[in-house]
Amino acid sequence: MNIIYKTVLKGSYYTAIDKNQVDYQIDSLICIDDDGQIANIVKPNDEKYEKIQHEAEQQGNLMALTKDQVVMPGFIDLHVHAPQWPNAGLALDRPLYEWLDQYTFPLEAKFKDADYAHLVYDNLVETLLANGTTTALYFGSVDNTGNVELAKACLAHHQRGFVGKVVMDNPAQTPDYYRDESTQVALDETEAFIHQVEQLNKNENIPVTPVITPRFLPSCTDEVLAGLGQVATKYHLPIQSHCSESDWENGYAIETHGKRDAEVLDDFGLLTDKTVMAHGTLLNDEDLDRFKNRGVGIAHCPISNVYFGNAVMPAKKILAKDVKVGLGTDISGGFDPSIYQNIRQAIMSSRMLDEGVDSKVSPELRGKGDAAITARNAFYMATVGGAQSLNLTTGQVKEGYAADLQIVHTKYPTFGHQDSEDTFDKMMYQTTASEIDHVMTQGIFVK
Ligand SMILES: O=c1[nH]c(=O)c2nc[nH]c2[nH]1
């Protein structure tokens, strides 16, 4: 019996197979079924190759890539503040608390307005997809009006969206105009959003996942953290927050709780195998052991960390420890919606950590050493690391995985003498949205 595939992509592909290695396969048939899964990958030496190619051609389902195009997994952005999109690139010379108070909270408060939220979120989701991001883990805003619009935008554009209603109930650290009315209201609104998303998801084949989202320790009371831990358990939901992200935030936890923030969040049941913690530039060994034991993922946001992180996150060490780690743009602490740009910054920041930055210090003492990561390490984080952090069967070109893919061409000619490894490196360093020809989520073309 003939199997009819929805789409058969004929071309070469790259996929990470572990932290250090990227597999390259030429001229394969990537066969995608009606459910948007990669049902079969057929190599040129397979006896079924010609038959499957012929049948797909007859049915009009064959998409043959050009010589300079390749397939790669779609990217997973583990940290996006959706309502901050209009501010991308603004005020990055301010310290975190001032940036939040003067620029970020006033903007996020505008998302009570459904029309404004729709305008911004439609553009954001489209922009991320155009940059190859098929899955995004979003912080929404305090008000659910905007959060519903964000969930709708993910559904309308077929992006695998994870959306959190931001919780901020601590009057001492949040402005009057942008705060949950009370702890109970914060918890009720979190549950209300879970039910709103449930309704929106009806009949959708790429559902949005609601996410429990205490903004960070300073914005939350202990009571709300305890309540959110219980809601996460009750509904088996993912959790996201910021952890050890800057000297100020790190110091706040120690001053107010006498503990590091990782321990506080753990005490409230907020560190689980469904948790993603953003930044983590200042995580110590004990925190990392805690993350590993609990199965917590880290959203490494290398661009944003340059501005607010007060340190370089030691990506190589974290990968070596087998703590889950993916990449995040952190719009708008990060100014760029592209995960490619964050791949590049992750590599560059790691080199500065490795070699050091102060020319007055002798070369032997200047850097940490053994800290530089490769383009392959960064690609792994952008794909497999992100998928692991969200417990998704995606992030690889692999049978049984969701067909979340991007088709990309090389920006510049290779002049005939570069091999697939060179081409991969060049793609990691040179790709922009203009070189991403097509993007597919769960087998649906979205670009
Ligand atoms: O980079 C950041 N962006 C934010 O919006 C935020 N809120 C708390 N901590 C934060 N860090």
The ligand as a MOL file (V3000), in Angstrom:
LIG
                    3D

  0  0  0     0  0            999 V3000
M  V30 BEGIN CTAB
M  V30 COUNTS 11 12 0 0 0
M  V30 BEGIN ATOM
M  V30 1 O 15.8360 41.1660 31.5510 0
M  V30 2 C 14.8500 41.2560 32.3010 0
M  V30 3 N 13.6540 41.6850 31.8060 0
M  V30 4 C 12.5400 41.8120 32.5660 0
M  V30 5 O 11.4820 42.1920 32.0920 0
M  V30 6 C 12.6830 41.4570 33.9300 0
M  V30 7 N 11.8160 41.4410 34.9510 0
M  V30 8 C 12.4880 41.0150 36.0100 0
M  V30 9 N 13.7630 40.7750 35.7070 0
M  V30 10 C 13.9220 41.0250 34.4010 0
M  V30 11 N 14.9860 40.9340 33.6050 0
M  V30 END ATOM
M  V30 BEGIN BOND
M  V30 1 2 1 2
M  V30 2 1 2 3
M  V30 3 1 2 11
M  V30 4 1 3 4
M  V30 5 2 4 5
M  V30 6 1 4 6
M  V30 7 1 6 7
M  V30 8 2 6 10
M  V30 9 2 7 8
M  V30 10 1 8 9
M  V30 11 1 9 10
M  V30 12 1 10 11
M  V30 END BOND
M  V30 END CTAB
M  END
